[in-house]
Amino acid sequence: MIRTAILIGLLAAAPAAAADLKAGEKLYREHCLRCHGANGEGTKKYPQQLSGDKSLEVLSKLVDKTMPEDDPDKLNAAQSADVSAYMFEAFYSPAAQARLKPARVELARLTVAQYRNAVADVIGTFRGPAKWDPKRGLRGEYFSARGFQANKRIIDRLDPELNFDFGANAPGEKFDGPHTFAIRWEGSVLPPETGNYEFVVRTEHAMRLWINDPRTPLIDAWVKSGSDTEYRGSVFLLAGRPYLVRLEFSKAKQGVDDSKKNPNPPPVKASVSLSWKPPHGAVGVIPARYLAPGRVPEAFILATPFPPDDRSLGWERGTAISKEWDSATTDAALETAAYILPRLQELAAAGDAAPDRPAKLKSFAARFAERAFRRPLTAEEKKAFVDRQFEATPDPEVALKRALVLVLKSPRFLYREVAADGAFATASRLAFTLWDAPPDDELYKAAAAGKLATPAELTAQAERMLADPRAKARIRSFLLTWLKVDQPGTIAKDPKRFPNFNEAIAADLRTSLDLFLDDIVWSETSDFRRLLLDDRVFVNAALAKFYGVEAPASGWHTVKTSGRSGVITHPYLLTTYAYTTESSPIHRGVFLARGILGITLRPPQDAFTPFAADLHPTLTTRERVALQTKPAACVSCHGVINPLGFTLEGFDAVGAFRAKDNDKAVETGGGYSTKAGRDVTFTGPGELAKFLASSEEVHAAFAEKLFHHLVKQPVRAYGPNRLDELRREFAKADFNVKKLIVTIAVAGAAKPPEPQR
């Protein structure tokens, strides 16, 4: 029988040459059916499905070499060609799979991220847009007094970062003296990813910090006591949304005023800094790129926990419905209503004693429902969701609460494709594709005016929306998913082998990767190939010292390296895909195969423990891996994985260059057999990167992963040729990533086929 472990990932797709399909079917049923099933679906003995996307030529050669398993010479070359052609046409090829199991657009609920964004945006409708100021830093107002009297304001400027050590001096020449002054910094902060952020203020003096909530400080040390100099507070923030930030600082002599007894007190030193610890980072001063002087309104941040979304296909899907999810939507609806009711003066302009308060609350409920459903209400919907609730009770607040909860529990809010016809549905799909959020006012108005009817109109809106920080956060999330580092664990290295590697270096490496990705994707050319070919690495002083390269005067700068090629050799990726003491060609090869080339690899049959280096003291890492994966059961996958991973053996477990491994010269030769059956060899990462940058397989895999991440539906559900069309359009646009995003957004905004129910 054909060994499934050898076939998976190596079979192919190409037009069947002159072959006898009937003879091939007979041969398949005689030699293969009992182990692999009538349609290659697998059996208990060989459960893996026989399907793939390589060429028929590769399939024929493999069958001729391996089939039947107990007697590979039983079939001649012609018979192998016949059975391969039958398998390819009947169930193996992508076309056959599409025929047997056609892809469908599934009815999907809001994902957790989409739900949080949706309720935040619906409430934000009543506060006005939160615009991200193009300037960087916070507005600093400096006062020559302990308080903030307008007539005492001496300096009004933009401070890029908040990290000051004034010593015993005043912050400017116009101050009356160094002993007493106050500073207020205001603006907004933009979190790059969703999660818990710990804010840290360090100072010897009085301070208080507000984040998002303008009424209640996150950290309040305005009444200074004791010797504390560090203060912390945590808050959950949604990525790509600016939040209010205000830090007030006051320097004065601490403790009891003894100025009458001691008119010449010793100088008092002062310093202040504002830092944060992002969800996957270390504590550091908030960089200027995440600060802006513009003020923004408060945002609603839902705290209700939800069960995680399904990620089994590589992207978050809202297809799983459970009691836990339904319960979470109820709790979230109640939390949202509880947030709104005390803020009706602000959100609905409805004063507590105003005679028109009931009418304004009813109007608020109708508008809330309209924005939650992402389209105007029908007369029947207005009656059911608003009118009846206010008719059922004389208390307008009780009626409003009922209306809010009813709206937020409605399928019209929870499911994206309910009533999916018309311009408003198009607007909703476009917004969720680019922002994971509902339409903003401009897109909503365009839908109301019928200005989303043509590809040109959709493209114009998509290009506008792509400049929004929410889109940039969305693409950042995709790029980290593409590189398989979207949910990183702790990166730890052997302190004896790498004594200077620590949590701060690991966090700096992640920042370096973020800066590299942003620099290329959001450049004018946005050239995908540069992600694989660019020889620059972003470093700060700590990374420069660790890797022995030129250090920047301050902040971050790029260094050119002759041995690195884009993301595949970025030290963060190399460090992530390595063990604590040694490199890992297997982890690196799996990353290249799955992440970059888009190859489906089956998991190993047994738990895998690498051969310990001390048990094979004369072998290099490459030699140990080759020895351990030599058995025939390993060949199918490791025949792909190893030759890719070996090309990166010139880098150690922390991504630093090395010429030797275990006192032997490092071998970086590798290779790859393309889906078309062409064998390619590489002498190292440079040649591998050039191949990947020009590979249609890589271009198609990138486009497919991006489509799935943004649209959250299978690309083939939008047409059997849609992926190939995306790849060709990508190439036609000189591999411009931003243009590909827009192309996908426009495609995803079109009315999809009927959802699978």
Protein Blocks (a to p, Z undefined) as FASTA:
>chain_A
ZZfklmgopaccdddddddfklmmmmmmmmmmmmnojnonopfklmcccddjbdfklmmm
mmmmmpcfklmmlpcfklmmmmmmmmmmmmmpmmlmmmmmccddddddddfklmmmmmmm
mmmmmnopadddfbgcjdddddfbfblcfklpfbdcddfbacddekjadfbfkbmbfkbc
cdddedddddfbgcddddddddfbdcdddehiambcfbdckbgghjbfbdcddddddehi
acddddddddddehjdfklmmmbccddddddddddddfkbcdddddfklgcfbdcddddd
dfbdcddddfknopacdfbccfklmmmmmmmmmmmmmmmmmmmmmmnopafklmklmmmm
mmmmmmmmmmmnopacdfklmmmmmmmmmmmpcblklmmmmmmmmmmmpmklmpmkgoig
cjklmmmmmmmmmnopacdfklmmmmmnopambfklmmmmmmmmmmpmklmmmmmmmmmm
mnopmbccdddddfklmmmbcfklmmmmmmmmmmmmmmmmmmmnlpaklmmmoccdcddf
klmmmnopacdfbhjdddddfkbgcjklgfklmmmmccfkbccfklmmmmmmmmmnopac
dddfbdcddddfklmmmbcfklmmmmmmmpmklmmmmmmmmmmmmmmmmpcfkopacfbe
ghiacdfbdcdddfkopacddfbjklmmmmmmmpmklmmmmmmmmmmmmnopafklnojk
lmmmmmmmmmmnoopaklmmmmmmmmmmpccddddZZ
